[in-house]
Amino acid sequence: MTKLKAPLELLLINATSALLILAITLFPSSGLRFVLGVPFMLFAPGYVLIAALFPRKHQIDTIERVGYSLGFSFASAALLGLILNYLPWGVRLYPVLISVAAFTLAMSIIAWHRWYRLPEERFQVTWRVTPPWRTERGVDKALSIVLFGAIVILLGTFLYGILATKVGEKFTEFYILGAQGKAADYPKELTLGKETSITVGLINREQATARYKVVVTLDGEKIDESSEVTLNHNEGKEQVINFTPNKTGTELKLEFLLFRDGGAQPYEKPLRLWVTVK
């Protein structure tokens, strides 16, 4: 009976993927999602893609493999986000997480299949790495040093951006969605006296419980408002607001104003659409 083998790094990457999903599902406010999520999103999708494309050990060197992994991780995440934007689920936490995890698993299976068929030439991670510039000469040595430096700068910039962000920053996510539940296809032409619906989303990042209300205005005149909702920290809600245009005109300013904790002034800048009412 043939004993199946698999690269240890592919097993570790997919185990991290499973742990990340569990951490976000069971402990949404835990720092564990950051510890697991940053290296996973930054490196894993690109690494398994490169492993699938280049299973042989001499096709590309270690520094190139790491650099390509970082670059293709960003590219893969961006492409998946673009695809999700045109699907019913939209670009949200769980759809992004599941899609990246599914992509990583699929590429891991392809990478394992190609790796398994190359018993003599397969690439294997070695934990004792000799810097390529110690063995290379001339132009290759210079290029390896430049590539390694670029990777270090990229990682340093990314980590600085994360660490420089104020922990516990207080804000509220406020957005509107079109007819298909996506950040697109907003209504442009309305009918006088005919009720129109639009979805408004809120996510509380205020580090405390807050009360919210959304007021709809047309050309500066209030035409409707939502019921007040109370959200705990990191809690979100989407609700459909129905409003009826009360005047006709072209390029009218339709605004959604957010009020917090009974304040008299809008809490954030209004969300604005330009519409024509006939």
C-alpha positions as CSV (number, residue, x, y, z in Angstrom):
1,M,0.0,0.0,0.0
2,T,1.5,3.4,-1.1
3,K,1.9,5.9,1.7
4,L,0.7,9.3,0.7
5,K,2.9,12.3,1.5
6,A,2.3,16.0,1.5
7,P,4.4,19.1,2.0
8,L,4.3,20.2,5.6
9,E,3.9,23.8,4.7
10,L,0.7,23.1,2.7
11,L,-0.8,21.3,5.8
12,L,0.2,24.2,8.1
13,I,-1.3,26.8,5.7
14,N,-4.7,25.0,5.5
15,A,-4.6,24.3,9.3
16,T,-4.1,28.0,9.8
17,S,-7.0,28.7,7.5
18,A,-9.3,26.5,9.5
19,L,-8.1,28.0,12.8
20,L,-8.7,31.5,11.5
21,I,-12.3,30.7,10.5
22,L,-12.9,29.2,14.0
23,A,-11.3,32.2,15.7
24,I,-13.3,34.8,13.8
25,T,-16.5,32.8,14.3
26,L,-16.1,31.9,18.0
27,F,-14.0,34.9,19.2
28,P,-14.8,37.8,16.9
29,S,-13.2,40.4,19.2
30,S,-10.1,38.4,20.0
31,G,-6.6,39.4,18.9
32,L,-6.2,35.8,17.6
33,R,-7.9,36.8,14.4
34,F,-5.1,39.4,13.9
35,V,-2.3,37.0,14.7
36,L,-3.6,34.3,12.3
37,G,-5.1,36.6,9.7
38,V,-2.2,38.9,8.8
39,P,0.3,36.2,7.8
40,F,-2.5,34.1,6.2
41,M,-3.8,36.9,4.0
42,L,-0.4,38.3,3.3
43,F,1.4,35.1,2.3
44,A,-0.8,31.9,2.1
45,P,-2.9,32.4,-1.1
46,G,0.2,33.5,-3.1
47,Y,2.4,30.7,-1.8
48,V,0.0,27.9,-2.7
49,L,-0.5,29.4,-6.1
50,I,3.2,29.5,-6.7
51,A,3.6,26.0,-5.4
52,A,1.0,24.8,-7.9
53,L,2.7,26.7,-10.8
54,F,6.3,25.8,-9.8
55,P,6.4,22.4,-8.1
56,R,10.0,21.6,-9.2
57,K,12.8,22.7,-6.9
58,H,15.0,24.4,-9.4
59,Q,12.4,26.4,-11.3
60,I,12.7,29.4,-9.1
61,D,14.9,30.1,-6.1
62,T,13.7,30.6,-2.5
63,I,13.9,34.4,-2.5
64,E,11.9,34.6,-5.7
65,R,9.3,32.1,-4.3
66,V,8.8,34.3,-1.2
67,G,8.6,37.5,-3.3
68,Y,6.1,36.0,-5.8
69,S,4.1,34.6,-2.8
70,L,3.7,38.1,-1.3
71,G,2.8,39.7,-4.7
72,F,0.3,37.0,-5.8
73,S,-1.3,37.0,-2.3
74,F,-2.3,40.7,-2.8
75,A,-3.3,40.0,-6.4
76,S,-5.4,37.0,-5.5
77,A,-7.2,38.8,-2.6
78,A,-7.9,41.8,-5.0
79,L,-9.3,39.5,-7.7
80,L,-11.5,37.6,-5.3
81,G,-12.8,40.9,-3.9
82,L,-13.7,42.1,-7.4
83,I,-15.5,38.8,-8.1
84,L,-17.4,39.0,-4.8
85,N,-18.6,42.5,-5.6
86,Y,-20.6,41.1,-8.5
87,L,-22.0,38.3,-6.5
88,P,-25.0,38.4,-4.1
89,W,-22.7,38.0,-1.0
90,G,-20.7,41.2,-1.6
91,V,-17.3,42.2,-0.2
92,R,-17.9,41.4,3.5
93,L,-15.9,39.6,6.2
94,Y,-17.2,36.1,5.9
95,P,-17.5,35.9,2.1
96,V,-13.9,37.2,1.8
97,L,-12.7,34.8,4.4
98,I,-14.4,31.8,3.0
99,S,-13.4,32.6,-0.6
100,V,-9.8,33.1,0.3
101,A,-9.8,29.8,2.3
102,A,-11.5,27.9,-0.5
103,F,-9.0,29.4,-3.1
104,T,-6.1,28.4,-0.8
105,L,-7.5,24.8,-0.4
106,A,-8.1,24.4,-4.1
107,M,-4.6,25.6,-5.0
108,S,-3.1,23.4,-2.3
109,I,-4.8,20.3,-3.8
110,I,-3.4,21.2,-7.2
111,A,0.0,21.9,-5.8
112,W,0.1,18.6,-3.9
113,H,-1.0,16.7,-7.0
114,R,1.8,18.2,-9.1
115,W,4.3,17.9,-6.2
116,Y,3.4,14.2,-5.6
117,R,4.1,13.3,-9.2
118,L,7.7,14.6,-9.0
119,P,9.4,12.2,-6.5
120,E,12.9,13.2,-7.6
121,E,12.5,16.9,-8.6
122,R,9.9,18.1,-6.2
123,F,10.5,21.3,-4.2
124,Q,10.8,20.9,-0.5
125,V,11.1,23.6,2.2
126,T,14.5,23.4,4.0
127,W,14.7,25.0,7.3
128,R,18.4,25.7,7.0
129,V,18.5,28.3,4.2
130,T,21.7,29.6,2.7
131,P,21.3,33.1,1.4
132,P,21.6,33.0,-2.4
133,W,24.0,35.9,-2.5
134,R,26.6,33.7,-0.9
135,T,26.6,31.3,-3.8
136,E,25.6,33.5,-6.7
137,R,27.9,35.8,-8.6
138,G,27.6,39.0,-10.6
139,V,24.2,40.2,-11.7
140,D,22.3,37.3,-10.1
141,K,23.8,38.1,-6.8
142,A,22.9,41.8,-7.1
143,L,19.3,41.0,-8.2
144,S,18.9,38.6,-5.2
145,I,20.0,41.3,-2.8
146,V,17.6,43.9,-4.3
147,L,14.7,41.4,-4.3
148,F,15.4,40.5,-0.6
149,G,15.6,44.2,0.3
150,A,12.3,44.9,-1.5
151,I,10.6,42.1,0.5
152,V,11.9,43.4,3.8
153,I,10.8,46.9,2.9
154,L,7.3,45.7,1.9
155,L,6.9,43.7,5.1
156,G,8.2,46.6,7.2
157,T,5.8,49.1,5.6
158,F,2.9,46.7,6.0
159,L,3.7,46.1,9.7
160,Y,4.3,49.7,10.4
161,G,0.9,50.6,8.9
162,I,-0.7,48.1,11.2
163,L,1.2,49.0,14.4
164,A,0.9,52.8,13.8
165,T,-2.9,52.5,13.7
166,K,-4.3,53.6,17.0
167,V,-5.7,50.7,18.9
168,G,-9.2,51.2,19.9
169,E,-9.9,53.9,17.4
170,K,-13.6,54.9,17.6
171,F,-15.7,55.1,14.4
172,T,-18.9,53.9,12.8
173,E,-19.1,52.1,9.4
174,F,-22.0,53.7,7.5
175,Y,-22.9,52.5,4.0
176,I,-25.8,52.0,1.5
177,L,-26.4,49.1,-0.8
178,G,-28.1,49.0,-4.2
179,A,-31.0,46.8,-5.3
180,Q,-28.9,43.6,-5.5
181,G,-27.3,44.1,-2.0
182,K,-24.0,45.4,-3.5
183,A,-22.2,48.8,-3.4
184,A,-23.5,49.5,-6.9
185,D,-26.7,49.8,-9.0
186,Y,-28.1,52.6,-6.8
187,P,-31.4,54.1,-8.0
188,K,-31.0,57.0,-10.4
189,E,-34.5,57.7,-11.6
190,L,-37.5,57.9,-9.1
191,T,-41.2,58.4,-9.5
192,L,-43.0,61.2,-7.7
193,G,-45.2,59.6,-5.0
194,K,-43.9,56.1,-5.5
195,E,-42.2,54.4,-2.6
196,T,-38.6,53.5,-3.1
197,S,-36.4,51.2,-1.0
198,I,-32.7,51.2,-0.2
199,T,-30.6,49.2,2.2
200,V,-28.6,51.1,4.9
201,G,-25.8,49.3,6.8
202,L,-24.3,50.2,10.2
203,I,-21.4,48.6,12.1
204,N,-20.5,50.0,15.5
205,R,-16.7,50.4,16.1
206,E,-17.2,52.9,18.9
207,Q,-15.8,50.7,21.7
208,A,-19.2,51.2,23.4
209,T,-22.9,50.7,22.9
210,A,-24.5,53.4,20.6
211,R,-27.9,54.3,19.3
212,Y,-28.4,55.2,15.7
213,K,-31.0,56.8,13.4
214,V,-30.9,57.5,9.7
215,V,-32.7,60.5,8.2
216,V,-33.5,60.7,4.5
217,T,-33.6,64.1,2.8
218,L,-34.4,65.1,-0.8
219,D,-32.8,68.4,-1.9
220,G,-32.4,69.3,1.8
221,E,-36.0,68.5,2.8
222,K,-36.6,65.5,5.1
223,I,-38.8,62.8,3.6
224,D,-38.3,59.9,5.9
225,E,-36.3,58.4,8.7
226,S,-35.5,54.9,10.1
227,S,-36.4,53.6,13.4
228,E,-33.7,53.9,16.1
229,V,-31.4,50.9,16.5
230,T,-29.0,50.1,19.4
231,L,-25.8,48.3,18.5
232,N,-23.1,47.0,20.8
233,H,-19.4,47.3,19.9
234,N,-18.5,45.4,16.7
235,E,-22.2,44.7,16.2
236,G,-23.7,45.5,12.8
237,K,-27.1,45.7,11.2
238,E,-28.6,46.3,7.7
239,Q,-32.1,47.6,7.4
240,V,-34.3,48.6,4.5
241,I,-35.5,52.2,4.5
242,N,-38.6,53.0,2.4
243,F,-39.1,56.6,1.3
244,T,-41.3,58.5,-1.1
245,P,-40.1,61.4,-3.3
246,N,-42.2,64.5,-2.8
247,K,-40.9,66.7,-5.6
248,T,-39.8,66.4,-9.2
249,G,-36.6,67.6,-10.8
250,T,-33.3,66.5,-12.3
251,E,-30.0,66.1,-10.3
252,L,-31.8,66.3,-7.0
253,K,-29.6,65.6,-3.9
254,L,-30.8,62.5,-2.1
255,E,-28.9,62.3,1.3
256,F,-28.8,59.8,4.1
257,L,-27.8,61.4,7.4
258,L,-26.6,59.4,10.4
259,F,-27.5,60.5,13.9
260,R,-26.0,59.0,17.0
261,D,-27.3,58.9,20.6
262,G,-30.0,61.4,19.9
263,G,-27.7,64.1,18.7
264,A,-29.1,67.2,16.9
265,Q,-26.3,67.2,14.3
266,P,-25.4,64.4,11.9
267,Y,-22.7,62.2,13.3
268,E,-20.8,61.7,10.0
269,K,-20.8,63.2,6.6
270,P,-24.0,62.2,4.8
271,L,-24.1,59.6,2.1
272,R,-25.3,61.2,-1.1
273,L,-26.9,60.1,-4.4
274,W,-27.9,62.3,-7.3
275,V,-31.3,61.3,-8.7
276,T,-34.0,62.4,-11.1
277,V,-37.6,62.4,-10.0
278,K,-40.4,62.3,-12.6
